[in-house]
Amino acid sequence: MDPSAITRFLDEVMETPQVHGAILIDFQSGLCLGAAGKAREDDAPQLAVASREACDQEGVGVVQVRGARVVLRRGAKVLVGVFKDA
């Protein structure tokens, strides 16, 4: 995956009102592909595991991490986490 494309994607997400962090995770490995704002690289494994139970059949779910509400969206190969106020 192109690092500049990941950076552009995270920058776009961070421009959304009330978003305080964003993370892109390789769903299979749980490794962080990129993080911005309140999101940290070491959140990736926890979010990947949590998404397996939190996400519905559409691949959408919400979890709490470090006092923030994280909206998850799972795709075929990646997981996106968007950090919002709890």
N, C-alpha and C positions, 0 to 999 in steps of 0.2 A: 504494500500500500504506500502511496506517495506521501511522504512526510509533510510536504507543503499543502497537499489537499486536506490532510487531517487538521493541520493548523487553521486553514481557511474555514473548515467546517466548525471547529470549536469556536473560532472567533465569531462566526455567524450566530451560533447558539447563544453565546455570551451577550450579544446585542439585544436579545429578547428581554423585555421588562420582567422584573422579579426573578431573574435567573442569576444565581450566585456562583455556579460552577457547572462544569460539563466534563464528562469522561467518555472515552471510546475504548471499548474492551474487546479483545479477541474472545469470542464466546467459548470456543473449544478449550483454549489453554488458560483463560482467565488473566492473561497478560494485558497490561495497559498499553494501548496504542497512542494515547494522548490524553492529557488532562489540563484543565484551565480553571482559574478562579479558585473556589473553595474545594474543588475536587482534588484529590491527591492520588498519585500513582499507586500507592499501597491500598487504596480503596478497591482496586480492580478485583482481586480474588474474592473479597467478601461480597461484592455486588454480583459477581458472576454466580456464586453459590446461592445467594439470596434470590436471584432472579428465577431460579428453577422452581421455587415454590410461590414466589410473589406474582409472577406473570401469568396472565390468563391465556386462553387459547389464541387470542389475537397477538400475544407477545407483549402485552402492556401490564405494568404493575407499579406499585409504590412501596418503598421501604424507608425506614428512618436510619440515617447515618450521621453520627456526631452532631445531633441536634438539627439536622436539616432533613426535609422531605425530599427524597430522590425518586423522580419519575423515571421508570425504566422502559425502554423499548427494545425488544430483541428482534434482530433480523436473522438471516440465514447464517451469517458468519460473525456478526458483530453485535455488541450490546451497547446501547447509548444510555447514559445516566445523566439526568438534568437535575441539578441541586437547586431547590427552592426553599424559602423560609418554611419552617414547620408550622 
